């Protein structure tokens, strides 16, 4: 799920960045430091959409660095239990498969894959139905449901299932 939220962060800026472009340098550093990171509390920061406020700087003793409190708006991606996602399969093994939906990595256990699908080993490991009509392999696009999430300080781990109605392969790279 995507959310538009307001966050705060203290940014340290080196004295060489002071001058006419101080605010632009601060915003550039904020984007470089924050975009693409993950906080367990808010999720993955996709993009900074605006700066609400830059507070007064506080000079750090002995270094010359200045710390500015910055309040900014950003778009974050946070997956939830029960959410339906479309993901790309990155790895298949006999235990199940891993898929990625943006920055989130999802594991689907072989117990959460429909019973009519069997693991096929070889140079391109995959799960195939008995009649061969459906195949899950690397680079397949699947629709899955998240049944569990674990939040760490800097990462979010998810477990998914395709053993439900309207879930499974939506695009097979071998037929495209």
FENRA-V17644 format. One line per field, one symbol per residue. ss: DSSP state (a for helix, b for strand, c for the rest). phi: phi as a letter, one per 40 degrees, with the letter a starting at -180 (. if undefined). burial: 1 if it has 24 or more other ideal C-beta (glycine too) atoms within 12 Angstrom, else 0. Layout:
ss = ???
phi = ???
burial = ???
//
This chain:
ss = cbbbbbbbbbbbbcaaaccccaaaaaaaaaaaaacccbbcccbbbbbbbbbbbbcccbbccccccbbbbbbbbbbbbccccccbbbbbbbbbbccbbbbbbccbbbbbbaaaccccbbbbcccccbbbbcccccbbccccbbbbbbbbbbbccccbbbbbbccccccbbbbccccc
phi = .bbbbbbbacbcbcdccchccdcccccccccccbcgcbbdcbhcccacbabcabcccbcccgbgcbbbcbbbbacbbbcbcgccbbbbcbabacciabbbbgccbbbbcccbbdccbbcbcicbcabbcccgcbbbadgccbbbbcbabbbbcbabbbbbbbcacgbhcbaccccc
burial = 10001010111110000000000011101110011011000111110100100100000000000101010101111110001111111011000111111111111100011100100000001111000001111111111111101000000101111110001111010000
//
